[in-house]
Amino acid sequence: MSDSEQKNQSWGGRFSEPTDAFVERFTASVGFDHRLYQQDINGSIAHATMLAKVGVLTEPELKAITEGLEAVREDIEAGRFQWSVALEDVHMNIEAALTERIGIAGKKLHTGRSRNDQVATDIRLYLRDQIDLIAAELTRLQTGLLDLAEREADTIMPGFTHLQSAQPVTFGHHLLAWFEMLTRDAGRLQDCRARLNQSPLGAAALAGTTYPIDRAMTAELLGFDKPTENSLDSVSDRDFAIEFCAFASILLTHLSRASEELILWTSAQFGFIDLPDRFCTGSSIMPQKKNPDVPELVRGKTGRVNGHLVSLLTLMKSQPLAYNKDNQEDKEPLFDTVDTVKDCLRAFADMVPAIQARRDNMYQAAKSGFSTATDLADYLVRKGTPFRDAHEVVGKSVAYGIESGKDLSEMSLDELRQFSNVIEQDVFDVLTLEGSVAARDHIGGTAPAQVRAAVSRARRALGG
C-alpha cells in the first residue's frame, strides 16, 4: 500500500491529493491517544457483538473481528504494534491492522458508528477506569491519615489562625481536618463517575444511524448505566472531562495546603515533624540541608492541574454543535491531569503513614503565644462575667504576661486575681494545655476522646 493510499483509506474518497506532510503530523493524535487502545478494542468488540445480534454482521464475521481485535491487543501489549501517524489516531490504526489481518470483515466493523461517537465512548471508558484507580488510591491516603490521627490523638500542638498561635489542638484533630477535605473530594469523584457513565456509542457522527442498532445492548456490554439521550450532545460535549479536572483542581488544592503545612512543620523554625529521608533530597552545596521535595512538588503541580482545567473550559466555551476538531485538544490536558493526580496521591499515601511527630516541640510551641487565653475568657463567663468584660480582663492578663515573660498557666493565683477577683484556684484546670483540649469534648472538637471517636466513624464510612 502506498503512502497516499494509506493516508486516505478511511476517508479519502472525496480528496484528489494526499494530505500535506506537515498537516498530517499537525492533525494526528496517535502520539497521545494510543493509550486508549484497551477501551477502543473493548468498544469495538461490543459494537460488533451488537451488529451481529441485529443481523448486520454474520456470526463468522463477528468471530473473525473479535479474534482479530484480540490479536491486535496482544501485539500492542507485546510492543510489536507499529503506530502510524499517517493513520491519524488510535481508532484508524487499530481498524487498519484488523483489516490487514482478517480482510473484508474488518471493513464492516465501522458500520453504524463514527469516530465521533467512538472517541467519546473511548474517553468515557478510559476515564471511568482511571477514576476507579484514583478512588482506591484516595482511600489508601485517607486510611493512612486515620492511622496517623489515631496515633497522635493525644499529641498537643498549637492551632493557628492567620498563622498566629490561637488555641491548642491535638495533632490528630488537625490531621482529621485534612481527612474531611479528602472525603468531600472522594464524593465529588464518585459524582463525576456517575454522570459520565452513559454510553455515546451509536450516536454516530451527530444524528444517529439508519442501521437497526441496539444502543442499550452496547451500553450494558460496556458497563454503562444507559445510553446517552441525545446524539448531538453525545459526540460534542466534554463536560465529564471538565468535571474530572475540576475535581482534580480541588483535590490538588487540598493536597497543596497540606503540603504547605508539612513544609513549614519540617523547617527548623517549627520542627514539628520529621519526614523520612526517602521523601526528601539534599543540597548540592549545603550539606546540612534536608529538603521536603515531595510536598513541594505536589504544591507546584497544583498549578499545572489548575491550568488543565482552564484549558478544557476554554476549549469548549465557543464550540457550536456538534463535533469539532478542537476536541482533539481535550486528551492531553485530561491525560496529564490523570497522571498527575495518581502520582500526587501515591506520593502522599506513601508518605503520610511515615510522618514522625516531634511531640515535645509541638507541646512547647503550644505553650507559647497565650494559646489558652480563650479558655480563661470562657472560665470568667462561667463565673458570671459578661463576655466583653472577660475579653478585656484576659487582654490585660496577656499584656502582663508579655511584660513579665510568663504564660497564663505560669502566673500565680494572686497575679491573675489582680485582673478579676472571681478567679479561683480552679482556673488552673483550664489554663493547662491538656485541660484546654480535653474541654472541647463534643463532636468535631479537638478533645482526644473525640478524635478517636471521629477516627472510628471514618473507618466505618470507608468500610474498614
Residue, then its C-alpha position, 0 to 999 in steps of 0.5 A: m500500500s502506498d503512502s497516499e493510499q494509506k493516508n486516505q483509506s478511511w476517508g479519502g474518497r472525496f480528496s484528489e491529493p494526499t494530505d500535506a506532510f506537515v498537516e498530517r503530523f499537525t492533525a494526528s493524535v496517535g502520539f497521545d491517544h494510543r493509550l486508549y487502545q484497551q477501551d477502543i478494542n473493548g468498544s469495538i468488540a461490543h459494537a460488533t457483538m451488537l451488529a451481529k445480534v441485529g443481523v448486520l454482521t454474520e456470526p463468522e464475521l463477528k468471530a473473525i473481528t473479535e479474534g482479530l481485535e484480540a490479536v491486535r491487543e496482544d501485539i500492542e501489549a507485546g510492543r510489536f504494534q507499529w503506530s502510524v501517524a499517517l493513520e491519524d489516531v488510535h481508532m484508524n490504526i487499530e481498524a487498519a491492522l484488523t483489516e490487514r489481518i482478517g480482510i473484508a470483515g474488518k471493513k464492516l466493523h465501522t458500520g453504524r458508528s463514527r469516530n465521533d461517537q467512538v472517541a467519546t465512548d473511548i474517553r468515557l471508558y478510559l476515564r471511568d477506569q482511571i477514576d476507579l484507580i484514583a478512588a482506591e488510591l484516595t482511600r489508601l491516603q485517607t486510611g493512612l491519615l486515620d492511622l496517623a490521627e489515631r496515633e497522635a490523638d493525644t499529641i498537643m500542638p498549637g492551632f493557628t489562625h492567620l498563622q498566629s498561635a490561637q488555641p491548642v489542638t491535638f495533632g490528630h484533630h488537625l490531621l482529621a481536618w485534612f481527612e474531611m477535605l479528602t472525603r468531600d473530594a472522594g464524593r465529588l469523584q464518585d459524582c463525576r463517575a456517575r454522570l459520565n457513565q452513559s454510553p455515546l456509542g451509536a450516536a454516530a457522527l451527530a444524528g444517529t444511524t439508519y442501521p437497526i442498532d441496539r444502543a442499550m445492548t452496547a451500553e450494558l456490554l460496556g458497563f454503562d448505566k444507559p445510553t446517552e439521550n441525545s446524539l448531538d450532545s453525545v459526540s460534542d460535549r466534554d463536560f465529564a472531562i471538565e468535571f474530572c479536572a475540576f475535581a482534580s483542581i480541588l483535590l490538588t488544592h487540598l493536597s497543596r495546603a497540606s503540603e504547605e503545612l508539612i513544609l513549614w512543620t519540617s523547617a527548623q523554625f517549627g520542627f514539628i515533624d520529621l519526614p523520612d529521608r526517602f521523601c526528601t533530597g539534599s543540597s548540592i552545596m549545603p550539606q546540612k540541608k534536608n529538603p521536603d521535595v515531595p510536598e513541594l512538588v505536589r504544591g507546584k503541580t497544583g498549578r499545572v492541574n489548575g491550568h488543565l482545567v482552564s484549558l478544557l473550559t476554554l476549549m469548549k466555551s465557543q464550540p457550536l454543535a456538534y463535533n469539532k476538531d478542537n476536541q482533539e485538544d481535550k486528551e492531553p490536558l485530561f491525560d496529564t491531569v490523570d497522571t498527575v493526580k495518581d502520582c500526587l496521591r501515591a506520593f502522599a499515601d506513601m508518605v503520610p503513614a511515615i510522618q514522625a511527630r516531634r511531640d515535645n516541640m509541638y507541646q512547647a510551641a503550644k505553650s507559647g503565644f497565650s494559646t489558652a487565653t480563650d479558655l480563661a475568657d470562657y472560665l470568667v463567663r462561667k463565673g458570671t462575667p459578661f463576655r466583653d468584660a472577660h475579653e478585656v480582663v484576659g487582654k490585660s492578663v496577656a499584656y502582663g504576661i508579655e511584660s513579665g515573660k510568663d504564660l497564663s498557666e505560669m502566673s500565680l493565683d494572686e497575679l491573675r486575681q489582680f485582673s478579676n477577683v472571681i478567679e479561683q484556684d480552679v482556673f488552673d484546670v483550664l489554663t493547662l494545655e491538656g485541660s484546654v483540649a480535653a474541654r472541647d469534648h463534643i463532636g468535631g472538637t479537638a478533645p482526644a476522646q473525640v478524635r478517636a471517636a471521629v477516627s472510628r466513624a471514618r473507618r466505618a464510612l470507608g468500610g474498614 
